[in-house]
Amino acid sequence: MQPREIVERLGETVAAVPQSGLLMLAVGAMIVGWLGTMLARRRIVFGRVLGRLSTVVLAGVLLTVVLQIARFDSRLDVALPEFGLPRQQVSGGETRIPLAHDGHFWLEAKVDGIPTRFLVDTGATLTAVSSETARAAGLSPRRSGIPVQIRTANGAIAAELTTIETLRFGNIEASGLDAVIAPNLGRTNVLGMNFLSRLAGWRVERNILILTPDKAMSEN
């Protein structure tokens, strides 16, 4: 990585701190830890207490980040309803999506009851919705997470995590689906691999995208 890229990444991370309660908590814990170390060197007992408190908080932040990343992979998915992290599930029946004239697969869905158009993108790790779609569907940023850096035509931007309670299209319904609210995305919404990986399978035949939910999950 070039020095310029390192500086840019660092700037992006620093800029994201005020947008995330979790990152601000981590910064605060590091400051408290530094203060505790200084007091401990002067043999002030309270300094050790601050140091241990800082360690516990930082461990909690690290665990939260690990759990957030784990949810991106269907094999490592975790559900923590008490922290606003429901289980991501996809159920229903086989759905077929024809190839559009522009060479992409588009689908008409409902996000929490709001009609929304999605581009199916196998190259996208996460499902992404525009700020306009988020406002219309009443999607709120998840304050317990950290901003996710995504690459766009205009460069890297910090996108906030959210949860789509229900996403319906064709014969398929997804619930508790992680997504990012991406500014500067325009009116485009993207259905990514965190959805597709939770299907029993998907394939393209004769310019038709065939999505097949997990039958066992559909029966539950």
C-alpha positions as CSV (number, residue, x, y, z in Angstrom):
1,M,0.0,0.0,0.0
2,Q,1.4,3.4,-1.0
3,P,1.9,6.1,1.7
4,R,-0.9,8.2,0.1
5,E,-3.3,5.4,0.4
6,I,-2.4,4.9,4.0
7,V,-3.0,8.5,4.8
8,E,-6.4,8.4,3.0
9,R,-7.5,5.3,4.9
10,L,-6.4,6.9,8.2
11,G,-8.4,10.0,7.3
12,E,-11.5,8.0,6.4
13,T,-11.3,6.2,9.8
14,V,-10.8,9.3,11.8
15,A,-13.7,11.0,10.0
16,A,-15.9,8.0,10.8
17,V,-15.3,8.2,14.6
18,P,-17.9,10.9,15.4
19,Q,-20.5,8.8,13.4
20,S,-20.1,5.7,15.5
21,G,-20.8,5.4,19.2
22,L,-18.8,2.2,19.3
23,L,-15.6,3.9,17.9
24,M,-16.0,6.8,20.3
25,L,-16.3,4.4,23.1
26,A,-13.1,2.7,22.0
27,V,-11.3,6.0,21.8
28,G,-12.6,7.0,25.3
29,A,-11.5,3.6,26.7
30,M,-8.0,4.1,25.3
31,I,-7.8,7.6,26.9
32,V,-8.9,6.2,30.2
33,G,-6.4,3.4,29.9
34,W,-3.6,5.9,29.3
35,L,-4.7,7.9,32.3
36,G,-4.8,4.7,34.4
37,T,-1.3,3.8,33.4
38,M,0.0,7.3,34.3
39,L,-1.7,7.1,37.8
40,A,-0.5,3.5,38.3
41,R,3.1,4.6,37.7
42,R,2.7,7.0,40.6
43,R,1.4,4.1,42.7
44,I,-2.1,5.4,42.9
45,V,-4.4,2.4,43.4
46,F,-7.2,4.0,41.4
47,G,-5.0,4.0,38.3
48,R,-5.0,0.2,38.2
49,V,-8.8,0.2,38.4
50,L,-9.0,2.6,35.4
51,G,-6.6,0.3,33.5
52,R,-8.6,-2.8,34.1
53,L,-11.8,-1.0,33.2
54,S,-10.3,0.2,29.9
55,T,-9.2,-3.3,29.1
56,V,-12.7,-4.7,29.7
57,V,-14.3,-2.0,27.5
58,L,-11.8,-2.5,24.7
59,A,-12.4,-6.3,24.8
60,G,-16.2,-5.7,24.5
61,V,-15.6,-3.4,21.5
62,L,-13.4,-6.0,19.8
63,L,-16.0,-8.7,20.4
64,T,-18.7,-6.5,18.9
65,V,-16.6,-5.9,15.8
66,V,-15.9,-9.6,15.4
67,L,-19.6,-10.4,15.7
68,Q,-20.4,-7.8,13.2
69,I,-17.9,-9.2,10.7
70,A,-19.1,-12.7,11.4
71,R,-22.6,-11.8,10.2
72,F,-21.3,-11.1,6.8
73,D,-20.6,-14.8,6.3
74,S,-23.7,-17.1,6.4
75,R,-21.5,-19.9,7.8
76,L,-20.5,-17.8,10.8
77,D,-23.8,-15.9,11.3
78,V,-24.8,-15.0,14.9
79,A,-28.0,-13.7,16.3
80,L,-28.1,-11.4,19.3
81,P,-31.6,-9.9,19.4
82,E,-30.8,-8.0,22.6
83,F,-28.3,-6.0,20.7
84,G,-30.5,-5.5,17.6
85,L,-28.9,-8.4,15.7
86,P,-31.7,-10.8,14.6
87,R,-31.0,-14.0,12.8
88,Q,-30.8,-13.4,9.0
89,Q,-33.2,-15.8,7.3
90,V,-34.4,-16.4,3.7
91,S,-37.5,-18.5,3.0
92,G,-40.1,-19.1,0.4
93,G,-40.2,-20.7,-3.0
94,E,-38.1,-20.6,-6.2
95,T,-38.1,-17.3,-7.9
96,R,-36.9,-16.5,-11.5
97,I,-35.5,-13.1,-12.6
98,P,-35.0,-12.4,-16.3
99,L,-31.9,-10.6,-17.6
100,A,-32.7,-7.0,-18.3
101,H,-31.8,-5.2,-21.6
102,D,-28.8,-3.5,-19.8
103,G,-27.3,-6.9,-19.1
104,H,-28.1,-6.9,-15.4
105,F,-30.6,-8.7,-13.2
106,W,-33.1,-6.3,-11.6
107,L,-36.0,-7.2,-9.3
108,E,-38.9,-5.3,-7.8
109,A,-39.0,-5.9,-4.0
110,K,-40.7,-4.5,-0.9
111,V,-38.4,-3.3,1.9
112,D,-40.5,-3.2,5.1
113,G,-43.5,-2.7,2.8
114,I,-42.0,0.0,0.6
115,P,-41.6,-0.8,-3.1
116,T,-37.9,-0.9,-3.9
117,R,-35.9,-1.8,-7.0
118,F,-32.7,-3.8,-6.5
119,L,-29.8,-4.7,-8.7
120,V,-28.6,-8.3,-8.0
121,D,-24.8,-8.0,-7.6
122,T,-22.8,-11.1,-6.9
123,G,-19.7,-9.0,-6.5
124,A,-21.1,-7.1,-3.5
125,T,-20.5,-8.5,-0.1
126,L,-23.4,-6.7,1.6
127,T,-26.8,-5.6,0.5
128,A,-26.8,-1.8,0.1
129,V,-29.7,0.7,0.0
130,S,-29.6,4.4,-0.9
131,S,-30.2,7.1,1.6
132,E,-33.5,7.9,-0.2
133,T,-34.6,4.3,0.1
134,A,-33.6,4.2,3.8
135,R,-35.7,7.3,4.5
136,A,-38.7,5.9,2.7
137,A,-38.6,2.5,4.4
138,G,-37.8,4.0,7.8
139,L,-34.4,2.3,8.1
140,S,-32.2,3.6,10.9
141,P,-28.4,3.3,11.3
142,R,-27.3,0.6,13.8
143,R,-25.5,2.7,16.5
144,S,-24.0,-0.4,18.0
145,G,-21.8,-1.1,14.9
146,I,-19.0,0.6,13.2
147,P,-19.2,2.3,9.8
148,V,-18.4,0.1,6.8
149,Q,-16.0,1.4,4.2
150,I,-17.3,0.7,0.7
151,R,-15.9,1.6,-2.7
152,T,-17.9,3.7,-5.2
153,A,-17.1,5.4,-8.5
154,N,-16.4,8.6,-6.3
155,G,-14.0,6.8,-4.0
156,A,-14.4,5.2,-0.6
157,I,-17.3,6.3,1.6
158,A,-18.4,5.3,5.1
159,A,-21.7,3.5,5.0
160,E,-23.7,2.8,8.2
161,L,-25.1,-0.6,9.0
162,T,-28.9,-1.1,9.3
163,T,-31.3,-4.0,9.5
164,I,-34.1,-4.8,7.0
165,E,-36.8,-6.4,9.0
166,T,-38.5,-7.9,5.9
167,L,-37.6,-7.9,2.2
168,R,-40.1,-9.6,-0.2
169,F,-40.0,-10.3,-3.9
170,G,-41.4,-13.0,-6.1
171,N,-41.9,-16.1,-3.8
172,I,-39.1,-15.1,-1.5
173,E,-39.0,-13.4,1.9
174,A,-35.9,-12.4,3.9
175,S,-36.0,-11.3,7.5
176,G,-33.4,-9.6,9.7
177,L,-31.2,-8.9,6.7
178,D,-28.1,-6.8,7.3
179,A,-27.6,-3.9,4.9
180,V,-25.7,-0.7,4.6
181,I,-27.1,2.8,4.0
182,A,-24.8,4.1,1.3
183,P,-24.7,7.9,0.7
184,N,-23.9,8.9,-2.9
185,L,-25.4,5.6,-4.1
186,G,-28.0,7.5,-6.1
187,R,-31.2,5.6,-6.6
188,T,-29.5,2.3,-7.0
189,N,-30.1,-0.4,-4.4
190,V,-27.9,-3.6,-4.4
191,L,-28.8,-7.1,-3.3
192,G,-25.5,-8.6,-2.3
193,M,-23.9,-11.9,-1.3
194,N,-25.1,-11.7,2.4
195,F,-28.5,-12.5,0.9
196,L,-27.5,-14.9,-1.9
197,S,-25.3,-17.0,0.4
198,R,-28.3,-17.7,2.5
199,L,-30.2,-19.4,-0.3
200,A,-30.0,-23.2,-0.9
201,G,-28.7,-22.2,-4.4
202,W,-28.8,-19.7,-7.3
203,R,-27.9,-20.2,-10.9
204,V,-28.3,-18.6,-14.3
205,E,-30.0,-20.6,-17.1
206,R,-30.8,-19.1,-20.5
207,N,-30.5,-15.5,-19.2
208,I,-32.7,-16.2,-16.2
209,L,-31.4,-15.9,-12.6
210,I,-33.0,-18.7,-10.6
211,L,-33.0,-18.2,-6.8
212,T,-33.9,-21.2,-4.6
213,P,-34.4,-20.8,-0.8
214,D,-33.5,-23.5,1.7
215,K,-36.5,-25.8,1.9
216,A,-35.7,-26.9,5.4
217,M,-35.7,-23.2,6.5
218,S,-38.9,-22.5,4.6
219,E,-40.7,-25.3,6.5
220,N,-39.8,-23.9,9.9
